[in-house]
Structure formats: structure tokens, C-alpha cells
Amino acid sequence: MKRDKSEMEDDLRAEYDFKSLRVRKLGSGRKSFGGTTVRLEPDVAEMFPSADAVNEALRFLIRVMRDNQRSLQRHRLTIQMQQTVNSYWC
């Protein structure tokens, strides 16, 4: 049955903007929609009110780990330099 073109016209008001809505997949592809999904254990999930809070905490942890790695590398370099200087003078 073919629809008349007049039946296909939208009667929605101009102020309704649905362009920003996301379309959700149904079926087997649904879990992979929009990126990676991580399941938090209940005790961890209760500490975070939203996905944004989890991401903020993880980004902070990443910065701390990177800073610690740099600090450890500088410390190792300092020890190596001290050992080199000590072997030269002794």
C-alpha cells in the first residue's frame, strides 16, 4: 500500500529538534553501540553518581600514574649518575 505524500508530512512544531537524539541499536549489536562498555561491580558503582564521575576519577588516576613513572625514571637516572661519579672519583 502506497502512502500519499500528504500523509508523510510532519505535523511537528519547528521548535522540536530531534537531531541531537541518539539512535539506539536493537539486538546483538546493541552492546557495541557508542564505544566500550565497562561493567562496574556494585560496591564500586555506588561510589560514582554518573559515568562522567567514573571517567574523571580514572583520568586523575592516569595522571598520577604518569607523574609517578616520570618521577621514578628521574630517580633512577639520578642514582645512575651518582654511581658513575662515585666510580670515577673512587
C-alpha positions in Angstrom: 0.0 0.0 0.0 1.5 3.3 -1.1 1.1 6.3 1.2 0.0 9.6 -0.1 2.8 12.2 0.2 0.5 14.4 2.3 0.3 11.6 4.9 4.1 11.6 5.2 4.3 15.2 6.1 5.4 16.0 9.7 3.0 17.9 11.9 5.6 18.6 14.5 6.4 22.1 15.5 9.6 23.7 14.4 10.9 24.0 17.9 11.2 20.2 18.3 14.7 19.4 17.3 15.4 15.7 17.2 18.8 16.0 15.5 20.7 15.7 18.9 19.0 12.4 19.8 20.9 9.2 19.6 19.5 6.2 17.9 19.8 3.0 19.9 20.5 -0.2 18.2 18.4 -3.2 19.0 19.6 -6.8 19.0 23.1 -8.3 19.1 24.8 -5.1 18.0 23.4 -3.0 20.9 26.2 -3.5 23.3 28.8 -2.3 20.9 27.0 0.9 20.1 28.7 4.1 21.2 32.1 2.7 22.3 33.3 0.5 25.0 31.0 -0.6 27.9 32.6 -1.5 31.2 30.6 -3.2 34.0 31.4 -2.0 37.5 30.9 -4.2 40.5 28.1 -2.9 42.8 30.5 -1.7 45.5 32.4 0.4 43.0 29.3 1.7 41.2 27.8 3.0 44.4 30.8 5.4 44.8 30.1 7.1 41.5 26.9 9.0 40.7 27.5 9.0 36.9 29.7 7.8 34.0 31.3 11.3 34.0 32.4 10.8 37.6 34.0 7.5 36.8 35.8 9.0 33.8 37.1 11.9 35.9 38.4 9.6 38.6 40.1 7.4 36.0 41.7 10.4 34.3 43.0 11.6 37.6 44.5 8.1 38.3 46.1 8.1 34.9 47.8 11.5 35.6 49.0 10.3 39.0 50.5 7.1 37.5 52.2 9.0 34.7 53.7 11.5 37.2 54.9 8.7 39.3 56.5 6.9 36.4 58.3 10.1 35.4 59.5 10.7 39.0 60.7 7.1 39.2 62.6 7.5 35.9 64.3 10.7 37.2 65.2 9.0 40.4 66.8 6.0 38.6 68.7 8.4 36.4 70.0 10.3 39.4 71.2 7.1 41.0 73.0 6.0 37.8 74.7 9.4 37.6 75.8 9.2 41.3 77.2 5.8 40.7 79.1 6.9 37.7 80.5 9.9 39.5 81.4 7.8 42.5 83.2 5.2 40.4 85.1 8.0 38.7 86.4 9.5 41.9 87.0 6.4 43.9 
